[in-house]
Amino acid sequence: MALPALKESLGLLAKLPVLWIPGLVAGLLGAGLWVLLFTSGTFFASRLIIIFGLVILLFIAGMLGIIKKGEGGFSVLVREGVRYYFRVLLPQIVIVFAVTLVILFLMMVATLVLGGTPDISILSLISLVIIIPALFFTVFYDTAAVFEDLKVLDSIRRSISVVVTNAGNVILFFIICTVYCVALIFALIIVWTISLYDKLQPITTFNETQMAAFTPDQLFALFGQDGMWITAVIIFIGVLILVPLITTYKACFYRKIAGSPMVIQQVTGEYDSKGRWYKY
């Protein structure tokens, strides 16, 4: 199912050019964030990451809404984005909050067991052990929320259910996404390296001591203004391609493996005068 879904996603991107708009917006914001980081440092850039992420999420939600409909233009993209925004945002907040709590709890346990502050490698391992399974099982929460009009916890449960039922196909989906991302990033790194070869060439002569003492500020100084803009263009192109393709691919893949929509049964009834519940 993974390969047919990829083919279908490419067809949708060719059929509906509006699906590229989220990538365009995300690319511009990503490149702008890089320029701000280069010119003003981390103070302002770090504070804009969340705001930019919330803006991109609006377009991602609208993109999923258009894929659900199978048609639409920019106005539909915005309308669907507003319609499904909180259906996509709230599960994401729940997932991040739950993962953060689990990581903090395990770090506290590790601190108590080891009798001191654990090594950074141990803390990183704990984080990966929690984040990777969480990402794997909840990856379709947004598509479930939009395609099946599910609420916060229902969309998370639906994603977990679909992944558990189709674990092999989902693993293949992740492999294909990883291969595509690595291939694109590798190609862009080659273009970036060739474009900035003259500026980066001094780094190749550094010894281990110089490399260990090399700081991001020194790297920025080597780049110069030309290097800043070349890097911004590379970031823009990468995000422009990755966001529409991965999102469309995920949506098409979900439709193929999800099967029948999740049915939320509504139980109707009433309480009698003694507080006993009777179903209709």
Buried (B, 14 or more C-beta within 10 A) or exposed (E): BBEEBBEBBBEBBEEBEBBBBBBBBBBBBBBBBBBBBBEEEEEEBEEBEEEBBEEBBBBBBBBBBBBBEEEBEEEBBBBBBEEBBBBBBBBBEBBEEBBEEBBEEBBEEBBEEEEEEBEEEBBEEBBEEBBEEBEBBBBBBBBBBBBBBBEBEBBBBBBBBBBEEBEEBBEBBBEBBEEBBEEBBEEBEEEBEEBBEEBBEEEEEEEEEEEEEEEEEEEBEBBEEEBBBBBBBBBBBBBBBBBBBBBBBBBBBBBBBBEEEBEEEEEEEEEEEEEEEEEE
